[in-house]
């Protein structure tokens, strides 16, 4: 029985075969020859029918998956995506960009040094304490391709302010991706930001006042702590261990301090690298409901996390949860594109805060990210990056343990490993000063604690820690 998808490839024209396949699938959907849920021809059968390489078909199908036109089901093949709200048609051939979305609305190691001067200091030989990935680990090929694609577009307008909520087609792509995570966030409930850091800052500006109490994990993302302190907030830490957030301590802190919000990393926590269990996530939402505080879910490592890692936003339906993510860890931090998703009323207020604080975000950067995501190769980049991080993390944990350090937790994935020196060792902050004198950058644990209490542990970036100089230094520090 023949498949209803029928077309002819023209090898004489300059248009690439992959582009022709993508275009013809788009035309078939517009003619309604293809319907939601319909199974596509197998890769081998389509390649055989048109006498082309299976790699050509794979690239075309991957691009269609990235554009939301198809969905890939492991072991079953490729299927036409459902599009009850019309979002899956965005970005398809024949409708560039998709329909518009309606408006809704260093010499001293200190925390400040880690957050600012380290970015400008290229002289440090070993940046084990930094929070980013090497350029060669990021999607540079995708960026180059996106820039070439945008440069060829003669009809695109670049010289204007963007939409207050951000570039519409990228918000449509994000809405489809969040739907895959069971998070119901249509494009009008998404605001694009200059990275996740601005998203966190906008939440603080919109919801909180100086003197308000907020809860954070202990340890927590060091830049978040700086944002909260700058806003004049009372920051209370709740212990985060290998088993997750200390739920008894959370209840006690919520009852004692009546916090306005809880900020946390559910997946691949920074710095521990662990993830919440479904039961732990459920208990956190119960506490938020009981004590009346917001939950700010900083989820920037989701793409690197194991499948099935729970999401608070999915469980809560964006009622009390504000969801934040970005593309800094998977595409590049240079584009500075992040986003948040929340309830309808709150998203209007946050969009207004964004405009007051800095007007619109960069539509050019948002277009670049959208082009990378819809070109069709990004999914494989994520797979390669995850595999590379897994191998680097395994090497680092073995090296740390063999040189006398103890892991604070067994990370489940991601970029970071935390390990402690033995009892009696020199405090981590003091050792970090000594390491910097040897051109080794370390991140002491106290930078990740709300009370900045001295400790003996460090956060290590797995991508920058495969260096003999680092382990010679740590081995010497571990001798007590």
Secondary structure, DSSP 8 states (H G I E B T S, - for coil): ---S------TTSSS-HHHHHHHHHHHHHHTTSS-TT-B---HHHHHHHHT--HHHHHHHHHHHHHTTSEEEETTTEEEE---TTSGGGTT-TTSTT-S--------S--HHIIIIIHHH----SB-TT-SS--GGGS-HHHHHHHHHHHHH-SS---SS---TT--HHHHHHHHHHHHHTT----GGGEEEESHHHHHHHHHHHHH--TT-EEEEEES--HHHHHHHHHTT-EEEEEEEETTEE-HHHHHHHHHHH--SEEEE--SS-TTT-----HHHHHHHHHHHHHHT-EEEEE-TTGGGS-TT---HHHHHTSSSEEEEEESTTTT-GGG--EEEE--HHHHHHHHHHHHHHHSS--HHHHHHHHHHHHHS-HHHHHHHHHHHHHHHHHHHHHHHHHTT-EESS---SSSEEEEE--TTS--HHHHHHHHHHTTB--EEGGGGSTT----SEEEEETTS---HHHHHHHHHHH--
